[in-house]
Amino acid sequence: MYDPSQLRTFLAVAQTLSFTQAARRLGLRQSTVSQHVRRLESTAGRQLFTRDTHSVELTEDGEAMLGFARRILEAHEQAAAFFSGTRLRGRLRFGASEDFVLTRLTEILEGFRHDHPEVDLELTVELSGTLHEQLADGRLDLVLAKRRPEDPRGELVWHDRMVWIGGERLRLDPDRPVPLIVYPPPGISRALALEALERQGRSWRVACTSGSLNGLIAAARAGLGVMAHTRGLIPPGLVRVPDRAGLPELGEVDFVLLHGRRHTASRGAADALATTILTSPDRLHRTP
């Protein structure tokens, strides 16, 4: 028998690759997180992580446990909802960043709608900066979006590095301004790209602006320029710009869940969808 609390802790560590971050997400002591992982490894009879003072990595058995843990927790949540005799109802206004347009987020939402048919799910897809603004204005109940690592708001889903990407045959002329493919303000990736180039003293020009990820991808595939994007979500047909191009480091970002002002009608539904996302973030790294 696998303890659901230990499985949730395992998933949090696997998603953040940090016992400290996992403890912060779960509201536990770091020693409790370590204890949960040790007990789960004892139950499984396998080592799930390799860890030292500097890094945490999943073992091959840990990778296998990811799928099992997610399915066990999904079944656990479904059983709890069924036998509690309560059905979630109401309207849930959910905002997702443009970053997830090409991922399996649709499958997560489809599963949520199947499990909670009486919830009216309203989806908004926008730039992360815009979603933060709409959440603050009370127009959304739950948001899945990027934030800067120094921003304390939100529940961490996973941590990623920003990289420069472009078409496979793109070649940059070091004597000419960097051609940029960017979201309009207040896009976080746009801001990080401009800040990095300004720090380096590198000249730049905007070659394409679009509020749609598909629009940016089309421009990049056509060779119009480079774009700042998260390393774990590079779209098909685009590649990382090689280091020899001399572009500056872009830094890191977090993907987080943020709850809005808790209305009674949406609170339970928002909590349920947040749990679904937190137990299956690996699906957000894969394209359909």
Residue frames as qw, qx, qy, qz and C-alpha x, y, z in Angstrom:
[[0.000, 0.890, 0.456, 0.000, 0.00, 0.00, 0.00],
 [0.426, 0.238, -0.001, 0.873, 1.37, 3.39, -1.01],
 [0.163, -0.649, -0.474, 0.572, 0.56, 6.27, 1.34],
 [0.327, 0.814, 0.362, 0.315, -1.05, 9.18, -0.61],
 [0.235, -0.961, 0.075, 0.126, 0.72, 11.76, 1.56],
 [0.594, -0.429, 0.502, 0.460, 4.08, 10.19, 0.71],
 [0.551, 0.419, 0.568, 0.446, 3.17, 10.09, -2.98],
 [0.115, 0.964, 0.210, 0.113, 2.23, 13.80, -2.92],
 [0.403, -0.816, 0.300, 0.285, 5.55, 14.59, -1.29],
 [0.658, -0.065, 0.584, 0.471, 7.40, 12.47, -3.86],
 [0.435, 0.693, 0.455, 0.353, 5.69, 14.33, -6.73],
 [0.095, -0.994, -0.019, 0.048, 6.52, 17.71, -5.21],
 [0.513, -0.607, 0.465, 0.391, 10.21, 16.77, -4.93],
 [0.622, 0.202, 0.619, 0.435, 10.22, 15.29, -8.45],
 [0.307, 0.845, 0.375, 0.228, 8.66, 18.44, -9.90],
 [0.112, -0.986, 0.120, -0.028, 10.92, 20.93, -8.11],
 [0.807, 0.264, -0.339, 0.406, 14.06, 18.74, -7.78],
 [0.100, 0.458, -0.444, 0.764, 14.45, 20.36, -4.39],
 [0.420, -0.401, -0.774, 0.253, 13.52, 19.13, -0.92],
 [0.115, -0.284, -0.306, 0.901, 13.43, 22.75, 0.27],
 [0.305, 0.024, -0.326, -0.895, 11.05, 23.88, -2.49],
 [0.479, -0.266, -0.793, -0.266, 8.87, 20.81, -1.98],
 [0.316, -0.374, -0.679, 0.547, 8.61, 21.54, 1.75],
 [0.071, 0.224, 0.086, -0.968, 7.63, 25.15, 1.01],
 [0.393, -0.085, -0.569, -0.717, 4.97, 24.05, -1.49],
 [0.554, -0.311, -0.763, -0.120, 3.46, 21.46, 0.87],
 [0.403, -0.710, 0.125, -0.563, 3.74, 23.50, 4.05],
 [0.938, -0.296, -0.159, 0.089, 5.90, 20.83, 5.71],
 [0.406, -0.777, 0.440, 0.196, 9.25, 20.75, 7.45],
 [0.478, 0.611, -0.600, -0.197, 12.14, 19.70, 5.23],
 [0.160, -0.300, 0.917, -0.211, 12.82, 16.82, 7.63],
 [0.659, 0.253, 0.557, -0.438, 9.24, 15.60, 7.09],
 [0.662, 0.624, -0.233, -0.345, 9.72, 15.70, 3.33],
 [0.220, 0.532, -0.818, 0.011, 12.90, 13.62, 3.66],
 [0.401, -0.089, 0.833, -0.371, 11.10, 11.19, 5.95],
 [0.743, 0.414, 0.254, -0.460, 8.22, 10.74, 3.48],
 [0.578, 0.624, -0.479, -0.217, 10.65, 10.03, 0.64],
 [0.005, -0.411, 0.896, -0.169, 12.64, 7.52, 2.72],
 [0.557, 0.088, 0.707, -0.427, 9.45, 5.67, 3.73],
 [0.745, 0.534, 0.011, -0.400, 8.22, 5.57, 0.13],
 [0.401, 0.599, -0.688, -0.079, 11.59, 4.23, -1.02],
 [0.246, -0.242, 0.889, -0.300, 11.40, 1.61, 1.74],
 [0.701, 0.287, 0.463, -0.460, 7.89, 0.58, 0.64],
 [0.705, 0.625, -0.195, -0.271, 8.93, 0.37, -3.00],
 [0.873, -0.243, 0.325, 0.269, 12.22, -1.32, -2.19],
 [0.643, 0.468, 0.215, 0.567, 13.93, 1.00, -4.70],
 [0.295, -0.444, -0.062, 0.844, 15.90, 4.23, -4.62],
 [0.339, 0.792, 0.505, 0.052, 13.80, 6.96, -6.23],
 [0.150, 0.981, -0.101, 0.075, 16.24, 9.88, -6.07],
 [0.743, 0.036, -0.179, 0.643, 19.98, 10.38, -6.21],
 [0.145, -0.954, -0.107, -0.240, 20.83, 13.34, -4.04],
 [0.639, -0.043, -0.295, 0.709, 23.79, 15.19, -2.58],
 [0.210, -0.591, -0.321, 0.710, 24.29, 18.63, -1.07],
 [0.005, -0.351, 0.292, 0.890, 24.01, 20.31, -4.49],
 [0.446, 0.130, -0.513, -0.722, 21.46, 18.45, -6.59],
 [0.592, 0.102, 0.707, -0.373, 18.48, 16.09, -6.62],
 [0.380, 0.296, -0.630, -0.609, 17.78, 13.82, -9.60],
 [0.880, 0.017, 0.190, -0.436, 15.23, 11.10, -10.30],
 [0.328, -0.291, 0.876, 0.202, 16.55, 7.57, -10.74],
 [0.291, 0.003, -0.770, -0.568, 15.16, 5.28, -13.43],
 [0.225, -0.406, -0.874, 0.144, 12.85, 3.77, -10.80],
 [0.006, 0.474, 0.348, -0.809, 11.86, 7.29, -9.75],
 [0.252, 0.191, -0.439, -0.841, 10.85, 8.09, -13.33],
 [0.326, -0.218, -0.879, -0.272, 8.67, 4.95, -13.32],
 [0.165, -0.438, -0.723, 0.508, 7.12, 5.94, -9.98],
 [0.109, 0.185, -0.035, -0.976, 6.01, 9.29, -11.45],
 [0.435, -0.097, -0.593, -0.671, 3.31, 7.69, -13.60],
 [0.454, -0.327, -0.823, 0.094, 2.16, 5.33, -10.87],
 [0.170, -0.311, -0.492, 0.795, 1.99, 8.12, -8.28],
 [0.245, 0.081, -0.171, -0.951, -0.06, 10.36, -10.52],
 [0.516, -0.180, -0.678, -0.491, -2.59, 7.62, -11.34],
 [0.415, -0.318, -0.778, 0.348, -2.87, 6.48, -7.70],
 [0.052, -0.284, -0.344, 0.894, -3.53, 10.05, -6.51],
 [0.353, -0.010, -0.379, -0.856, -6.06, 10.70, -9.30],
 [0.533, -0.269, -0.774, -0.209, -7.94, 7.53, -8.30],
 [0.321, -0.297, -0.649, 0.623, -7.72, 8.54, -4.64],
 [0.122, 0.165, 0.086, -0.975, -9.21, 11.97, -5.37],
 [0.468, -0.102, -0.563, -0.673, -12.00, 10.46, -7.48],
 [0.502, -0.304, -0.805, 0.087, -12.89, 7.95, -4.77],
 [0.184, -0.272, -0.500, 0.801, -12.87, 10.62, -2.07],
 [0.268, 0.074, -0.139, -0.950, -15.17, 12.85, -4.15],
 [0.511, -0.171, -0.709, -0.455, -17.55, 9.96, -4.93],
 [0.526, -0.360, -0.748, 0.187, -17.93, 8.68, -1.37],
 [0.114, -0.132, -0.371, 0.912, -18.06, 12.12, 0.24],
 [0.142, 0.651, 0.743, -0.065, -21.43, 12.55, -1.46],
 [0.047, 0.808, 0.074, -0.583, -20.56, 16.08, -2.60],
 [0.632, 0.463, 0.416, 0.462, -20.38, 17.25, -6.20],
 [0.261, -0.357, 0.058, 0.895, -18.52, 20.35, -7.20],
 [0.291, 0.768, 0.547, 0.164, -20.67, 23.00, -8.81],
 [0.121, -0.875, -0.053, 0.466, -20.39, 26.59, -9.91],
 [0.576, 0.804, -0.036, 0.144, -18.36, 28.65, -12.35],
 [0.700, -0.475, 0.220, 0.485, -14.56, 28.39, -12.47],
 [0.420, 0.902, -0.099, -0.009, -12.66, 31.08, -14.40],
 [0.816, -0.315, 0.297, 0.384, -9.28, 29.54, -15.22],
 [0.332, 0.902, -0.235, -0.148, -6.45, 31.40, -16.94],
 [0.878, -0.121, 0.301, 0.352, -3.54, 29.62, -18.66],
 [0.136, -0.705, 0.373, 0.588, -0.43, 31.15, -20.17],
 [0.663, 0.628, -0.249, -0.322, 0.15, 31.07, -23.94],
 [0.043, -0.555, 0.831, 0.019, 3.11, 28.78, -23.11],
 [0.459, -0.016, 0.862, -0.214, 0.73, 25.83, -22.77],
 [0.637, 0.452, -0.091, -0.618, -1.01, 26.12, -26.15],
 [0.630, 0.423, -0.616, -0.211, 1.05, 23.25, -27.58],
 [0.042, -0.280, 0.895, -0.343, 1.02, 20.99, -24.50],
 [0.354, -0.284, -0.876, -0.164, -1.38, 18.37, -23.12],
 [0.145, 0.052, 0.460, -0.874, -3.13, 20.87, -20.89],
 [0.594, -0.012, -0.302, -0.746, -6.27, 20.14, -22.92],
 [0.629, -0.085, -0.771, -0.044, -6.16, 16.52, -21.69],
 [0.202, -0.095, -0.676, 0.703, -5.92, 17.69, -18.08],
 [0.341, 0.086, 0.137, -0.926, -8.91, 19.99, -18.55],
 [0.637, -0.017, -0.570, -0.519, -10.87, 17.26, -20.34],
 [0.496, -0.119, -0.822, 0.251, -10.28, 14.89, -17.42],
 [0.005, 0.113, 0.496, -0.861, -11.34, 17.58, -14.95],
 [0.504, 0.042, -0.158, -0.848, -14.56, 18.22, -16.89],
 [0.632, -0.066, -0.736, -0.235, -15.29, 14.47, -16.92],
 [0.399, -0.162, -0.764, 0.481, -14.81, 14.20, -13.15],
 [0.014, -0.448, -0.451, 0.772, -16.71, 17.41, -12.37],
 [0.183, 0.422, 0.678, 0.574, -19.44, 17.79, -15.02],
 [0.137, -0.854, -0.502, -0.014, -21.41, 20.33, -12.98],
 [0.355, -0.618, 0.056, 0.699, -18.55, 22.85, -12.92],
 [0.504, 0.840, 0.188, 0.067, -18.83, 25.54, -15.61],
 [0.645, -0.354, 0.228, 0.638, -15.19, 25.87, -16.65],
 [0.365, 0.927, 0.089, -0.011, -14.33, 29.11, -18.44],
 [0.780, -0.141, 0.183, 0.582, -10.84, 29.15, -19.98],
 [0.189, 0.972, -0.082, -0.112, -8.80, 32.28, -20.75],
 [0.831, 0.028, 0.146, 0.536, -5.51, 31.94, -22.65],
 [0.101, 0.988, -0.015, 0.120, -3.33, 35.03, -22.40],
 [0.451, 0.549, -0.474, 0.520, 0.16, 36.35, -21.69],
 [0.578, -0.302, -0.626, 0.428, 1.37, 35.63, -18.16],
 [0.147, -0.029, -0.236, 0.960, 1.59, 39.33, -17.34],
 [0.416, -0.236, -0.303, -0.824, -1.99, 39.89, -18.48],
 [0.666, -0.339, -0.656, -0.103, -3.22, 36.91, -16.45],
 [0.417, -0.193, -0.532, 0.712, -1.58, 38.30, -13.32],
 [0.115, -0.053, 0.031, -0.991, -3.41, 41.59, -13.91],
 [0.572, -0.262, -0.480, -0.612, -6.78, 39.90, -14.50],
 [0.614, -0.291, -0.695, 0.235, -6.34, 37.79, -11.35],
 [0.240, -0.132, -0.394, 0.877, -5.59, 40.92, -9.31],
 [0.299, -0.076, -0.145, -0.940, -8.71, 42.58, -10.75],
 [0.498, 0.083, 0.694, -0.514, -10.88, 39.63, -9.66],
 [0.663, 0.404, -0.238, -0.583, -11.67, 38.51, -13.21],
 [0.681, 0.227, -0.694, -0.060, -10.11, 35.04, -12.77],
 [0.803, -0.527, 0.089, -0.266, -10.29, 32.42, -10.00],
 [0.811, -0.331, 0.401, 0.268, -7.17, 30.36, -10.81],
 [0.441, 0.838, -0.287, -0.144, -4.16, 31.05, -13.03],
 [0.876, -0.138, 0.287, 0.361, -1.34, 28.87, -14.40],
 [0.384, 0.910, -0.046, 0.149, 1.39, 31.23, -15.56],
 [0.689, 0.239, -0.281, 0.623, 5.05, 32.26, -15.46],
 [0.327, -0.945, -0.020, -0.013, 6.61, 34.42, -12.78],
 [0.342, 0.697, -0.520, 0.355, 10.12, 35.66, -12.08],
 [0.693, -0.110, -0.655, 0.280, 11.93, 33.49, -9.48],
 [0.187, 0.075, -0.469, 0.860, 12.21, 36.40, -7.06],
 [0.497, -0.289, -0.150, -0.804, 8.40, 36.81, -7.07],
 [0.142, -0.130, 0.886, -0.423, 7.02, 35.05, -3.95],
 [0.656, 0.148, 0.194, -0.714, 3.45, 34.73, -5.21],
 [0.790, 0.262, -0.371, -0.412, 1.92, 31.42, -6.23],
 [0.834, -0.271, 0.474, -0.081, 2.36, 27.69, -5.75],
 [0.041, 0.594, -0.696, -0.402, 5.35, 26.33, -7.68],
 [0.928, 0.265, 0.114, -0.235, 4.53, 23.81, -10.43],
 [0.883, 0.009, 0.134, 0.451, 8.02, 23.66, -11.90],
 [0.212, -0.821, 0.229, 0.478, 11.17, 25.70, -12.40],
 [0.784, 0.452, 0.304, 0.298, 12.69, 26.29, -15.84],
 [0.380, -0.449, 0.238, 0.773, 15.44, 28.19, -17.64],
 [0.484, 0.808, 0.127, -0.310, 14.86, 30.69, -20.43],
 [0.574, -0.164, 0.550, 0.584, 16.81, 30.13, -23.66],
 [0.303, 0.564, -0.262, -0.722, 17.06, 31.74, -27.10],
 [0.607, 0.196, 0.761, 0.118, 15.42, 29.75, -29.90],
 [0.344, 0.600, -0.240, -0.681, 14.96, 30.15, -33.64],
 [0.886, 0.402, -0.052, -0.225, 14.79, 28.32, -36.95],
 [0.900, -0.185, 0.260, 0.297, 17.39, 25.65, -37.67],
 [0.664, 0.390, 0.212, 0.601, 18.98, 27.64, -40.52],
 [0.093, -0.986, -0.103, -0.095, 18.96, 31.00, -38.77],
 [0.691, 0.042, -0.135, 0.709, 22.33, 32.80, -38.71],
 [0.193, -0.939, -0.213, 0.188, 22.82, 36.01, -36.73],
 [0.522, 0.601, -0.094, 0.598, 25.10, 38.78, -37.99],
 [0.564, -0.468, -0.386, 0.560, 27.12, 39.99, -34.97],
 [0.243, -0.050, 0.065, 0.967, 27.45, 43.47, -36.56],
 [0.290, -0.367, -0.413, -0.782, 23.71, 44.03, -36.88],
 [0.465, -0.261, 0.416, -0.736, 20.96, 44.46, -34.25],
 [0.123, 0.053, 0.986, -0.103, 19.48, 41.21, -32.92],
 [0.442, -0.175, -0.437, -0.764, 16.12, 40.59, -34.67],
 [0.183, -0.008, 0.808, -0.560, 13.57, 39.83, -31.95],
 [0.455, -0.324, -0.665, -0.496, 10.31, 37.90, -32.10],
 [0.059, 0.006, -0.663, 0.746, 8.35, 38.93, -29.03],
 [0.138, -0.673, -0.726, 0.030, 5.02, 39.07, -27.28],
 [0.018, -0.727, -0.072, -0.682, 3.60, 42.56, -26.70],
 [0.001, -0.224, 0.621, -0.751, 3.84, 44.08, -23.20],
 [0.333, -0.769, 0.493, -0.232, 3.40, 42.95, -20.44],
 [0.953, 0.121, -0.278, -0.002, 4.90, 39.61, -21.55],
 [0.658, -0.681, 0.299, 0.117, 7.45, 38.29, -19.05],
 [0.819, 0.055, 0.353, 0.450, 9.61, 36.60, -21.72],
 [0.377, 0.804, 0.141, 0.438, 9.70, 39.88, -23.68],
 [0.305, -0.926, 0.159, -0.157, 10.85, 41.79, -20.61],
 [0.792, -0.432, 0.354, 0.246, 13.57, 39.22, -19.82],
 [0.739, 0.379, 0.295, 0.472, 14.87, 39.34, -23.41],
 [0.201, 0.882, 0.042, 0.424, 15.08, 43.14, -23.54],
 [0.513, -0.829, 0.217, -0.052, 16.65, 43.38, -20.07],
 [0.855, -0.202, 0.332, 0.344, 19.33, 40.80, -20.98],
 [0.610, 0.539, 0.231, 0.534, 20.25, 42.55, -24.22],
 [0.066, -0.944, 0.024, -0.322, 20.36, 45.96, -22.49],
 [0.686, -0.669, 0.260, 0.117, 22.70, 44.59, -19.80],
 [0.801, 0.012, 0.372, 0.469, 25.00, 43.23, -22.50],
 [0.008, -0.669, 0.191, 0.718, 24.88, 46.49, -24.43],
 [0.313, 0.104, 0.814, 0.479, 23.70, 44.61, -27.51],
 [0.344, 0.228, -0.123, -0.902, 21.56, 46.47, -30.03],
 [0.268, 0.273, 0.924, -0.012, 18.26, 44.93, -31.09],
 [0.357, 0.073, -0.248, -0.897, 15.19, 45.50, -33.24],
 [0.595, 0.187, 0.656, -0.424, 11.69, 44.00, -33.13],
 [0.070, 0.148, -0.789, -0.592, 11.17, 41.79, -36.19],
 [0.441, -0.344, -0.701, -0.443, 7.76, 40.44, -35.14],
 [0.235, -0.096, 0.589, -0.767, 5.21, 41.11, -32.39],
 [0.562, -0.217, -0.628, -0.492, 2.30, 38.76, -31.74],
 [0.514, -0.369, 0.456, -0.625, 0.07, 37.94, -28.80],
 [0.962, 0.054, 0.023, -0.266, -0.25, 34.39, -30.10],
 [0.574, -0.466, 0.642, 0.205, 2.34, 31.68, -29.57],
 [0.738, 0.361, 0.532, 0.204, 1.46, 30.22, -32.96],
 [0.354, 0.932, 0.031, 0.069, 2.17, 33.60, -34.55],
 [0.259, -0.822, 0.499, 0.089, 5.60, 33.78, -32.91],
 [0.720, -0.137, 0.657, 0.177, 6.40, 30.21, -33.95],
 [0.669, 0.645, 0.342, 0.137, 5.48, 30.96, -37.57],
 [0.161, 0.964, -0.210, 0.036, 7.78, 33.98, -37.60],
 [0.457, -0.634, 0.616, 0.093, 10.64, 32.01, -36.03],
 [0.772, 0.132, 0.599, 0.163, 10.24, 29.12, -38.47],
 [0.545, 0.808, 0.180, 0.133, 10.36, 31.65, -41.31],
 [0.716, 0.057, -0.056, 0.693, 13.76, 32.81, -40.04],
 [0.025, 0.884, 0.159, 0.440, 12.69, 36.33, -39.06],
 [0.051, -0.710, 0.449, -0.540, 14.63, 36.31, -35.82],
 [0.397, 0.015, -0.843, 0.362, 15.07, 34.82, -32.34],
 [0.545, -0.600, -0.160, -0.564, 12.72, 34.54, -29.39],
 [0.081, -0.351, 0.769, -0.528, 13.13, 33.97, -25.66],
 [0.800, -0.175, -0.348, -0.457, 11.38, 30.79, -24.57],
 [0.665, -0.501, 0.492, -0.253, 11.39, 28.27, -21.75],
 [0.067, 0.465, -0.865, -0.177, 13.80, 25.38, -22.27],
 [0.325, 0.060, 0.925, -0.190, 11.27, 22.69, -21.35],
 [0.501, 0.599, 0.535, -0.322, 8.62, 23.86, -23.83],
 [0.027, -0.443, 0.513, 0.735, 10.55, 24.49, -27.07],
 [0.740, 0.426, 0.199, -0.482, 8.03, 24.13, -29.93],
 [0.783, 0.130, 0.534, 0.290, 8.59, 21.55, -32.69],
 [0.566, 0.696, 0.246, 0.367, 10.57, 22.88, -35.63],
 [0.009, 0.926, -0.220, 0.308, 12.61, 25.32, -33.54],
 [0.839, -0.033, -0.341, 0.423, 16.01, 24.85, -31.87],
 [0.471, -0.790, -0.052, 0.389, 18.17, 26.56, -29.30],
 [0.388, 0.887, -0.205, 0.146, 20.42, 29.28, -30.65],
 [0.856, 0.015, -0.285, 0.431, 24.04, 28.06, -30.22],
 [0.504, -0.741, -0.106, 0.432, 26.27, 29.74, -27.64],
 [0.538, -0.034, 0.298, 0.788, 28.63, 30.93, -30.38],
 [0.111, 0.749, 0.441, 0.482, 25.98, 33.48, -31.38],
 [0.315, 0.125, -0.337, 0.878, 26.99, 35.40, -28.25],
 [0.391, -0.615, -0.310, -0.611, 23.50, 36.15, -26.98],
 [0.129, -0.440, 0.592, -0.662, 23.22, 36.93, -23.25],
 [0.176, -0.201, -0.937, 0.228, 21.91, 34.58, -20.57],
 [0.341, -0.467, -0.374, -0.725, 18.20, 35.07, -19.98],
 [0.275, -0.274, 0.611, -0.690, 17.88, 33.69, -16.46],
 [0.105, -0.179, -0.977, 0.048, 15.16, 31.50, -15.02],
 [0.484, -0.238, -0.096, -0.836, 11.40, 31.52, -14.52],
 [0.219, 0.070, 0.905, -0.358, 8.88, 29.62, -12.44],
 [0.410, -0.284, -0.596, -0.628, 5.55, 28.24, -13.56],
 [0.040, 0.043, 0.723, -0.688, 3.06, 28.69, -10.73],
 [0.226, -0.589, -0.724, -0.280, -0.58, 28.35, -9.78],
 [0.016, 0.047, -0.322, 0.945, -2.18, 31.43, -8.27],
 [0.087, -0.590, -0.801, 0.046, -5.58, 31.58, -6.61],
 [0.028, -0.496, -0.168, -0.852, -7.77, 34.65, -6.85],
 [0.356, -0.225, 0.402, -0.813, -10.20, 36.08, -4.39],
 [0.045, -0.069, -0.996, 0.033, -11.89, 33.01, -2.98],
 [0.586, -0.094, -0.095, -0.799, -15.59, 33.09, -3.90],
 [0.612, -0.131, 0.692, -0.359, -17.54, 30.29, -2.19],
 [0.843, 0.414, 0.156, -0.308, -18.92, 29.02, -5.50],
 [0.680, 0.643, -0.351, 0.040, -15.50, 28.63, -7.12],
 [0.289, -0.716, 0.609, -0.181, -13.23, 27.75, -4.21],
 [0.797, -0.136, 0.583, -0.080, -13.75, 23.98, -4.26],
 [0.810, 0.560, 0.161, 0.064, -13.48, 23.78, -8.05],
 [0.258, 0.873, -0.383, 0.156, -10.29, 25.88, -8.08],
 [0.473, -0.568, 0.659, -0.139, -8.72, 23.68, -5.40],
 [0.870, 0.119, 0.476, -0.043, -9.66, 20.52, -7.33],
 [0.694, 0.708, -0.024, 0.124, -8.21, 21.77, -10.63],
 [0.017, -0.843, 0.513, -0.163, -5.05, 22.97, -8.87],
 [0.684, -0.346, 0.635, -0.092, -4.61, 19.49, -7.35],
 [0.868, 0.401, 0.291, 0.026, -5.08, 17.89, -10.77],
 [0.466, 0.837, -0.231, 0.168, -2.40, 20.11, -12.31],
 [0.243, -0.751, 0.582, -0.193, 0.05, 19.64, -9.44],
 [0.758, -0.188, 0.621, -0.064, -0.23, 15.84, -9.67],
 [0.781, 0.359, 0.457, 0.231, 0.36, 15.74, -13.43],
 [0.056, 0.882, -0.173, -0.435, 2.77, 18.55, -14.46],
 [0.425, -0.263, 0.726, 0.472, 4.82, 16.15, -16.61],
 [0.459, 0.569, 0.662, 0.164, 1.93, 16.23, -19.11],
 [0.134, 0.956, 0.095, -0.241, 2.55, 19.96, -19.53],
 [0.271, -0.633, 0.560, 0.460, 6.03, 19.20, -20.91],
 [0.390, 0.053, 0.842, 0.368, 4.71, 17.13, -23.81],
 [0.365, 0.253, -0.276, -0.853, 3.00, 18.08, -27.05],
 [0.797, 0.187, 0.398, -0.413, -0.10, 16.16, -28.18]]
